[in-house]
Amino acid sequence: MLSLAATLGHRRIEARHLVDNAGSGRVLAKLGFRRIGRMVAIFSPARGEAAPALVHTLDLSGEGESGDDGNGKGSGSDIRRKAA
């Protein structure tokens, strides 16, 4: 899916996971996503209500962008991830 997105010209992918679902956060990290330190509320159909979620991003352009060092403060390091 990430390769297709890059082929279609998308430069960045954003993903969210519910705060209490750490497993989904680990999957995103393994794919190269970085938490950008923003929390939003998203509707969870399974819960029938909004729940807090963490936002992650993946740079597909290869140009890099400032990432988050995991504590929400941002490290300023480049994310140079090409879609596999």
KAJOWO-V315227 format. One record per residue. N is the residue number from 0. RES is the residue in three letters. SS is DSSP state (~ for helix, > for strand, _ for the rest). PHI is phi in whole degrees, -180 to 180 (none if undefined). Layout:
n=N res=RES ss=SS phi=PHI
n=N res=RES ss=SS phi=PHI
This chain:
n=0 res=MET ss=_ phi=none
n=1 res=LEU ss=~ phi=-66
n=2 res=SER ss=~ phi=-63
n=3 res=LEU ss=~ phi=-62
n=4 res=ALA ss=~ phi=-59
n=5 res=ALA ss=~ phi=-65
n=6 res=THR ss=~ phi=-62
n=7 res=LEU ss=_ phi=-79
n=8 res=GLY ss=_ phi=98
n=9 res=HIS ss=_ phi=-68
n=10 res=ARG ss=_ phi=-99
n=11 res=ARG ss=> phi=-150
n=12 res=ILE ss=> phi=-117
n=13 res=GLU ss=> phi=-118
n=14 res=ALA ss=> phi=-135
n=15 res=ARG ss=> phi=-133
n=16 res=HIS ss=> phi=-143
n=17 res=LEU ss=> phi=-64
n=18 res=VAL ss=_ phi=-54
n=19 res=ASP ss=_ phi=-86
n=20 res=ASN ss=_ phi=-114
n=21 res=ALA ss=~ phi=-63
n=22 res=GLY ss=~ phi=-59
n=23 res=SER ss=~ phi=-65
n=24 res=GLY ss=~ phi=-63
n=25 res=ARG ss=~ phi=-66
n=26 res=VAL ss=~ phi=-62
n=27 res=LEU ss=~ phi=-61
n=28 res=ALA ss=~ phi=-62
n=29 res=LYS ss=~ phi=-65
n=30 res=LEU ss=_ phi=-82
n=31 res=GLY ss=_ phi=103
n=32 res=PHE ss=_ phi=-69
n=33 res=ARG ss=> phi=-124
n=34 res=ARG ss=> phi=-68
n=35 res=ILE ss=> phi=-100
n=36 res=GLY ss=> phi=78
n=37 res=ARG ss=> phi=-114
n=38 res=MET ss=> phi=-118
n=39 res=VAL ss=> phi=-131
n=40 res=ALA ss=> phi=-104
n=41 res=ILE ss=> phi=-123
n=42 res=PHE ss=> phi=-75
n=43 res=SER ss=> phi=-108
n=44 res=PRO ss=_ phi=-58
n=45 res=ALA ss=_ phi=-65
n=46 res=ARG ss=_ phi=-92
n=47 res=GLY ss=_ phi=75
n=48 res=GLU ss=> phi=-159
n=49 res=ALA ss=> phi=-75
n=50 res=ALA ss=> phi=-140
n=51 res=PRO ss=> phi=-68
n=52 res=ALA ss=> phi=-137
n=53 res=LEU ss=> phi=-99
n=54 res=VAL ss=> phi=-106
n=55 res=HIS ss=> phi=-126
n=56 res=THR ss=> phi=-136
n=57 res=LEU ss=> phi=-134
n=58 res=ASP ss=> phi=-84
n=59 res=LEU ss=_ phi=-98
n=60 res=SER ss=_ phi=-80
n=61 res=GLY ss=_ phi=81
n=62 res=GLU ss=_ phi=-84
n=63 res=GLY ss=_ phi=83
n=64 res=GLU ss=_ phi=-158
n=65 res=SER ss=> phi=-69
n=66 res=GLY ss=_ phi=-111
n=67 res=ASP ss=_ phi=-112
n=68 res=ASP ss=_ phi=-88
n=69 res=GLY ss=_ phi=100
n=70 res=ASN ss=_ phi=-111
n=71 res=GLY ss=_ phi=85
n=72 res=LYS ss=_ phi=-99
n=73 res=GLY ss=_ phi=79
n=74 res=SER ss=_ phi=-98
n=75 res=GLY ss=_ phi=79
n=76 res=SER ss=_ phi=-77
n=77 res=ASP ss=> phi=-73
n=78 res=ILE ss=_ phi=-108
n=79 res=ARG ss=_ phi=-115
n=80 res=ARG ss=_ phi=-114
n=81 res=LYS ss=_ phi=-94
n=82 res=ALA ss=_ phi=-66
n=83 res=ALA ss=_ phi=-83
